[in-house]
Amino acid sequence: MKEKDIIKARDLDFFYGRAQALRHVTAAIPAGRVTALIGPSGCGKSTFLRTLNRMSDLVEGTRVEGSLTFHGEEVFSPNVDVTELRRRVGMVFQKPNPFPMSIYDNVAYGPRTHGRWNRAALDDIVERSLRAAAIWDEVKDCLKKDALGLSGGQQQRVCIARALAVKPEVLLMDEATSALDPISTARIEDLILELREHYTIVMVTHNMQQALRVSDKTAFFLLGELVEIGDTETLFSMPRDKRTEDYITGRFG
Amino acid sequence: MAKGRRRRAWNLLAAALPRLGALVTVGLLAFVAGYVLWRGLPGLSWALLTQEESVLHGQVGIAPCILNTVYVIAVSLAAALPLGVGAAVYLTEYAPRRRLAAAVEFAAETLSGLPSILYAMVGSILFCTVLGLQKSLLAGSLTLAIMTLPTVIRATQESLKTVPRSYREGALGLGAGKWRTVRTVVLPSSVRGIAAGCILAAGRVVGESAVLLYTAGLSTAMQDFSSLSGLVKASGSTLTVALYVYAKERSDFTTAFAVATVLLFLTVLLNLTAGAVGRRR
């Protein structure tokens, strides 16, 4: 069974003003799989992740050259409806960022934004999303509670539920567990493996063990360049590029 | 030996001077407030606060002035709030170029530093004469709205800036547009700061006298607030102007000091409320 690649980058260059953050990145993200982006700080992996749903637009003075397509359509074309793109390609951030509202309102925020107002339908979506994020049992009796009153790990799972509530195809995770304790991290890693069936996940991680545990495909970035991309086990056991080998064995980074 | 003692003496003096400064400041405040209360409390009565003035019945009442003050606070805030919050939202969330935003901010800051007598003149020419409102509370309120605009803008801006960037990113990442993000996530989080700014603006309005003297009129009679035309035409003195009228024009110092006492209480109340509202988080 050939995997379909739903996101393709070809010779993608990205500039913050005059500084070039991504150089000739060519990569394919397969559907229904977990792809990890690894590399030392400042290598461009987060920048690349943010181009996938155009969150990079939030910074002034950025420029893109080359091609980045989602289902064959150019992501950076001026005709693209960015809000719809961001619905289909959702994001979970490094530091859990629930809104200062109830858990229910947090998860319902996305659907309400996209026009769903029916109370019964929203109840259903909220329950479904919280279940998918493996946190329904913990919060089902206190959905009206302020989301900021939850622990870090719980907040992050609510954020994941919030992202899932709009039924995205792709979930981007920008070091989503690096601010959490080991137990919460483990729970979210399990969650990622569960979500894998139904979503395409692209995750940035500093933690190579995490990439090994959780991902199917790994991409190694260095100084804005995509050095190597391939099957996770292969990349970690028999890296093709010396720089990859140096990074994996801890010689730098 | 002598050096050690001199240093100790110097330290004592250096510690004593700020303390003295603080004492003098508090003392002055206590003196002013105390004097006002001493002269004003005897003249203060429930009758004074709820009656209107009547030469026929030989009674003095400042109820009309209290109502006029409420009118001016309400109308000036109603005008300043949407403009001020709108400007602040534009400056913080939308301004595409730093240069434009800086220019608008500079204009707002300069506006807030202008002497109030200038507003009085401009207000009286613009609202009373050119726009035909004549001497009225409405003209006074609109002038005050312009005067308090910078306060509202600044308070709103500060409040918006304390909303963490991560909230905006979270909303935008879910596919919300910019206005929706501002309306549903950023503004609700800033309501407290905006409210505190409004109360501070109200405090400025209460304390303003020069502007109202020129634009709103001196009457201490009860105004007709029952109809729309009555509201537009109403012209009278607020508490601060009434103080001037009673003291200067009628030499009724008892009532003047009573009004001063009411103003004192009102100002303290507004400041305390602004502090409490802004702080509770």
Chai-1 contact restraints between the chains, C-beta under 6 A:
chainA,res_idxA,chainB,res_idxB,connection_type,confidence,min_distance_angstrom,max_distance_angstrom,comment,restraint_id
A,T83,B,G175,contact,1.0,0.0,6.0,A-B,restraint_1
A,T83,B,G177,contact,1.0,0.0,6.0,A-B,restraint_2
A,R86,B,G173,contact,1.0,0.0,6.0,A-B,restraint_3
A,R86,B,G175,contact,1.0,0.0,6.0,A-B,restraint_4
A,R87,B,G175,contact,1.0,0.0,6.0,A-B,restraint_5
A,M91,B,G173,contact,1.0,0.0,6.0,A-B,restraint_6
A,N97,B,S166,contact,1.0,0.0,6.0,A-B,restraint_7
A,N97,B,G170,contact,1.0,0.0,6.0,A-B,restraint_8
A,F99,B,V185,contact,1.0,0.0,6.0,A-B,restraint_9
A,P100,B,S189,contact,1.0,0.0,6.0,A-B,restraint_10
A,G110,B,L174,contact,1.0,0.0,6.0,A-B,restraint_11
A,T113,B,A176,contact,1.0,0.0,6.0,A-B,restraint_12
